[in-house]
Amino acid sequence: MSAYTIGDRVSQPQYGHGTVTAADDRHTVIDFDEHGCRMFATRLVRLERSSTMAPPKPVKARRRTTAKPAR
């Protein structure tokens, strides 16, 4: 079983701080603040627990639609 659960904040030397998004016996997926999602072999990855808060995700602007003419 994985030592980390979904939602845990962790730190990895190469990628920095991130949030665990999936974890099982084989793979751990982490969404890093600066580097996006990365998948690691659970047995090999070296992580430290982190107390930093996740930065807010940018809100994507909605695409404007033009009004369709009435028929």
C-alpha distances in whole Angstrom, upper triangle without the diagonal:
4,7,9,10,13,16,15,18,17,20,20,23,24,24,24,22,20,18,14,15,12,9,6,5,9,10,11,14,16,20,22,25,27,26,24,21,19,16,15,13,9,10,14,14,16,15,17,17,20,23,25,25,25,28,30,29,33,35,36,39,40,43,46,48,51,53,55,58,60,61
4,5,7,10,13,12,14,13,16,16,19,21,20,20,18,16,14,11,12,10,6,5,5,8,9,8,11,13,17,18,22,24,22,21,18,16,14,12,11,7,9,12,11,12,12,14,14,17,19,21,22,21,25,26,26,30,32,33,37,38,40,44,45,49,51,53,56,58,60
4,7,10,12,10,12,11,14,15,18,20,19,19,17,15,14,11,13,12,9,9,9,12,11,10,13,13,17,18,21,23,22,21,19,17,15,13,12,9,10,12,11,11,10,11,11,14,16,19,20,20,23,25,26,30,32,33,37,38,41,44,46,50,52,54,58,59,61
4,7,9,6,9,9,12,13,17,18,17,16,14,12,10,7,10,9,7,9,10,12,11,8,10,10,13,15,18,20,20,18,16,15,14,12,13,9,12,13,11,12,9,10,9,12,14,16,17,16,20,22,22,26,28,30,33,35,37,41,43,47,49,50,54,56,58
4,6,6,9,11,14,16,19,21,19,18,15,13,10,7,8,7,6,9,11,13,12,9,10,11,13,15,18,21,20,18,16,16,14,14,15,12,15,16,14,15,13,13,11,13,15,16,16,16,19,20,21,24,26,28,31,32,35,38,40,44,46,48,52,53,55
4,6,9,11,14,16,20,21,18,17,15,11,8,5,5,6,7,10,13,15,12,9,9,9,11,13,15,19,18,16,13,14,13,14,16,13,17,18,16,17,14,15,13,14,15,16,15,13,17,18,17,21,22,24,28,29,31,35,37,40,42,44,48,49,51
4,6,9,13,15,19,20,17,16,12,9,6,5,6,8,10,13,17,18,15,12,11,9,10,12,13,17,17,15,13,15,15,16,18,16,19,20,17,17,14,14,11,11,12,12,11,10,13,14,15,19,20,22,26,27,30,33,36,39,41,43,47,48,51
4,6,10,13,16,18,16,14,11,8,6,5,8,10,10,14,16,17,15,11,11,9,11,12,13,17,17,16,14,15,15,15,17,14,17,18,15,14,11,10,8,8,9,11,10,10,14,16,17,20,22,25,28,30,33,36,39,42,44,46,50,52,54
4,7,10,14,15,13,11,7,6,5,6,10,12,13,16,18,19,16,13,12,9,10,10,10,14,15,14,13,14,15,15,17,15,18,18,15,13,10,9,6,5,7,7,8,8,11,14,15,19,21,24,27,29,32,36,38,42,44,46,50,52,55
4,7,10,12,10,8,6,6,6,7,11,13,13,16,17,18,15,11,11,8,10,9,11,13,14,14,13,13,14,13,15,13,16,15,11,10,6,5,4,5,8,9,10,10,13,16,17,21,24,26,29,32,34,38,40,44,46,49,52,54,57
4,7,9,8,5,4,6,9,10,14,15,15,18,19,19,16,13,13,10,11,9,10,12,12,13,13,13,14,13,15,14,16,15,11,9,6,5,6,6,9,9,12,12,14,17,18,21,24,26,30,32,35,38,41,45,47,50,53,56,58
4,6,6,5,6,8,11,11,15,16,15,18,19,18,15,12,12,10,11,9,11,12,11,13,13,11,12,11,13,13,14,12,8,7,5,7,9,10,13,13,15,14,17,20,20,23,26,27,31,34,36,39,42,46,48,50,54,56,59
4,6,6,9,11,14,15,18,19,19,21,22,20,18,16,15,13,14,12,13,13,12,15,15,13,15,13,15,15,16,13,10,8,8,9,12,12,15,15,17,17,19,22,22,25,28,29,33,36,38,41,44,47,50,52,56,59,61
4,6,9,11,15,16,18,19,19,22,22,20,18,15,15,13,13,11,12,11,10,13,13,11,13,12,15,16,17,14,11,10,10,12,15,15,18,17,19,18,18,22,21,23,27,28,31,34,35,39,42,45,48,50,54,56,59
4,7,8,12,13,15,17,18,20,22,20,17,14,13,10,10,7,9,7,6,9,10,9,12,12,15,16,18,15,12,11,10,12,14,13,16,14,16,14,15,18,18,20,23,24,27,30,32,35,38,42,45,47,50,53,55
4,7,10,13,15,17,18,21,22,22,18,15,14,11,10,7,8,8,8,11,12,12,14,14,17,17,19,17,13,12,10,10,11,10,13,11,13,12,13,16,17,19,22,24,27,30,32,36,39,42,45,47,51,54,56
4,7,10,13,15,16,20,22,21,18,14,13,9,9,6,6,8,9,11,11,12,14,15,18,17,19,18,14,13,10,9,9,7,10,8,9,8,10,13,14,17,20,22,26,29,31,34,37,41,44,46,50,52,55
4,7,9,12,13,17,19,19,15,12,10,6,5,4,5,8,9,9,9,10,12,13,16,15,18,17,13,13,10,10,10,9,11,9,9,7,10,12,12,16,19,20,24,26,29,32,35,39,41,44,47,49,52
4,6,9,11,15,17,18,14,10,9,5,5,6,8,11,12,10,9,11,12,13,16,15,18,18,14,14,11,12,10,9,11,10,9,7,10,12,12,16,18,20,24,26,29,32,35,38,41,43,46,48,51
4,6,7,11,14,14,11,7,6,4,6,9,11,14,13,12,9,10,10,11,13,12,15,15,12,13,11,12,11,11,13,13,13,11,14,16,15,19,21,22,26,28,30,34,36,40,42,44,48,49,52
4,7,11,14,14,11,8,6,6,6,10,12,15,14,11,9,10,10,12,14,13,17,17,15,16,14,16,14,15,16,16,15,12,15,16,15,18,19,21,24,25,28,31,33,37,39,41,45,46,48
4,7,11,11,8,6,5,7,9,13,16,18,16,14,10,10,9,10,12,11,14,16,14,16,14,16,15,17,19,19,18,16,19,19,18,22,23,24,27,28,30,34,36,39,41,43,47,48,50
4,7,8,6,4,6,9,12,15,18,20,18,16,13,12,9,9,10,8,11,13,12,14,13,15,15,17,19,20,20,18,21,22,22,25,26,27,31,32,34,38,39,43,45,47,50,52,54
4,6,6,6,9,12,15,18,21,24,22,19,16,14,11,11,10,7,10,13,13,15,15,17,17,20,22,23,23,22,25,26,25,28,30,31,34,35,37,41,42,46,48,49,53,54,56
4,6,8,12,15,18,20,24,26,23,22,18,16,13,11,9,6,8,11,12,15,15,18,18,21,24,25,26,25,28,29,28,32,33,34,38,38,40,44,46,49,51,52,56,58,59
4,7,10,14,17,19,23,24,22,20,16,14,10,8,6,5,7,10,11,14,15,18,19,22,25,26,26,25,28,29,28,31,33,33,37,37,39,43,44,48,50,51,55,56,58
4,7,10,13,15,19,21,18,16,13,10,7,6,5,5,8,10,9,13,13,16,17,19,23,23,23,22,24,26,24,27,29,29,33,34,36,39,41,45,47,48,52,54,55
4,7,10,12,16,18,15,14,10,8,6,5,6,5,9,10,8,11,10,13,14,16,19,19,20,18,20,22,21,24,26,27,31,32,34,38,39,43,45,47,51,52,54
4,7,9,13,15,12,10,7,6,4,6,9,9,13,13,11,13,12,14,15,16,18,18,18,16,18,19,18,21,23,23,27,28,30,34,36,39,42,43,47,49,51
4,6,9,11,10,8,6,5,6,8,11,11,15,14,11,12,10,13,12,13,15,15,15,12,14,16,15,18,20,21,25,27,29,33,35,39,41,43,47,49,51
4,7,9,8,5,4,6,9,11,15,15,18,18,14,15,13,15,14,14,16,14,13,10,11,13,11,14,17,18,21,23,26,29,32,35,38,40,43,46,48
4,6,5,5,6,7,11,12,16,16,19,18,14,14,12,13,13,12,14,12,12,9,10,12,12,14,17,18,22,24,27,30,33,36,39,41,45,47,50
4,6,6,9,11,14,16,20,20,23,21,18,17,15,15,15,12,14,11,10,7,7,9,9,12,15,17,20,23,25,29,32,35,38,40,44,46,49
4,6,9,11,15,17,20,21,24,22,18,18,16,17,17,15,17,14,13,11,10,12,11,13,16,17,20,23,25,29,32,35,38,40,44,47,49
4,7,8,12,14,18,19,21,19,16,17,16,17,18,16,19,16,16,13,13,15,13,15,18,18,21,24,26,29,32,35,38,40,44,47,49
4,7,10,13,17,18,21,20,17,18,16,18,18,17,19,17,16,13,13,14,11,13,16,16,20,22,23,27,30,33,36,38,42,44,46
4,7,10,14,15,18,17,14,16,15,17,17,17,19,18,17,14,15,16,14,16,18,18,22,23,25,29,31,35,37,39,43,45,47
4,7,10,12,15,14,11,13,13,16,17,17,20,19,19,16,17,19,17,19,22,22,25,27,29,32,34,38,41,42,46,48,50
4,7,9,12,11,10,13,13,16,17,18,21,21,21,18,20,22,20,22,25,25,28,30,31,35,37,40,43,44,48,50,52
4,6,9,8,6,9,10,14,16,18,21,21,22,20,22,24,23,25,28,28,32,33,35,39,41,44,47,48,52,54,56
4,6,5,6,10,12,15,17,20,23,24,25,23,25,27,26,29,31,32,35,37,38,42,44,47,50,51,55,57,58
4,6,6,9,10,13,15,17,21,22,23,22,25,27,26,29,31,32,36,37,39,43,45,48,51,52,56,58,59
4,6,9,11,14,16,19,23,24,26,25,28,30,29,33,35,36,39,41,43,46,48,52,54,56,60,61,63
4,7,10,13,16,19,22,23,25,24,27,29,29,32,34,35,39,40,42,46,48,52,54,56,59,61,63
4,6,10,13,15,19,20,21,20,23,26,25,28,31,32,36,37,39,43,45,49,52,53,57,59,61
4,7,10,13,17,18,20,20,22,25,25,28,31,33,36,39,41,44,47,50,53,55,59,61,63
4,7,9,13,14,16,16,19,22,23,26,29,30,34,36,39,42,45,48,51,53,57,59,61
4,6,10,12,14,15,18,21,23,26,29,31,35,37,39,43,46,49,52,54,58,60,62
4,7,9,12,13,16,19,21,24,27,29,33,35,38,41,44,48,50,52,56,58,61
4,6,8,10,13,16,18,22,25,27,31,33,36,39,42,46,48,51,54,56,59
4,6,9,12,15,18,21,24,27,30,33,36,39,42,45,48,50,54,56,58
4,7,9,12,15,18,21,24,27,30,33,36,39,42,45,47,51,53,56
4,6,9,12,15,18,21,24,27,30,33,36,39,41,44,48,49,52
4,6,9,12,15,18,21,23,27,30,33,36,38,41,45,47,49
4,6,9,12,15,18,21,24,27,30,34,36,39,42,44,47
4,6,9,12,15,18,21,24,27,30,33,35,39,41,44
4,6,9,12,15,18,21,24,28,30,33,36,38,41
4,6,9,12,15,18,21,25,27,30,33,36,39
4,6,9,12,15,18,21,24,27,30,32,35
4,6,9,12,15,19,21,24,27,30,33
4,6,9,12,15,18,21,24,27,30
4,6,9,13,15,18,21,24,27
4,6,10,13,15,19,21,24
4,7,10,12,16,18,21
4,7,9,12,15,18
4,6,9,12,15
4,6,9,12
4,6,9
4,6
4
